[in-house]
Amino acid sequence: MKMKIVADSSANLLSLPDIDFGVVPLHIIVGENDYIDDDKIDLTAMQENLSSYKGKTSTSSPSPHEWENAFGDADVVFCITITSSLSGTYNSAVIAKDIYEHNHTGRKVYVLDSLSTGPEIALFIEKIAELIKAGFAPDDIYKTLLEYKDKTHLYFSLASLNNFAKNGRISPVIAAGIGLLGVRVVGKASAEGTLLPLDKCRGEKRALTKLIDHLKECGYTDGKIIIAHNNNEAGALELKKLIE
């Protein structure tokens, strides 16, 4: 039985060792520019354009056809998407699942709405890979994944909310206020899959301390943590040190 893991590009993964893995790219729309979030994207150019562009920006979900192509010829597919509260990606994947199963009798696609993004999706993918290598049956893998999902969390610290304002998710006035005087927003992915602000902190040091406080509050004592950063390796390493 050929098993495959497929995710959208919000997971920030391009490949997995010893596992059949596929990535479907999201699109970032900045004016007339359509940036495809794959291994060829020029991140520096995209981020500079995002920062300087004054108009509205948006993202575009992968089409069902893109998902179906990524499923390939697998007998069993585990498909993980960015939270449905921020994107139509999950709905597109469900449509692709129905088409794929209809066209290939006996094949099965499990679609999971992560209700999150980034590092938490990467945790799910790594868990699935671990279970596949251990020889678990597909239904048992999916059941274990749902149980695992109840124990994971995503916390974040943002130095700017400008992009949220440009795509209409928050007020530009609020975004401008956050950007002043080094204020950072600390928050988490809610149970409904929204990005929920928890704290406003003056400076990175206080933001990192708040992240540690929230880890303690949710009962973290040990286990895998994935830290993702956007051009802030020093901050990521400092957070790693504080956690350790």
Helices and strands as residue ranges (DSSP letters): E 3-8, G 9-11, E 21-24, E 27-30, E 33-36, H 43-52, E 57-60, H 64-71, E 76-81, H 89-103, E 108-113, H 119-133, H 138-149, E 155-158, H 162-166, H 172-179, G 180-182, E 183-189, E 195-202, H 204-217, H 233-243
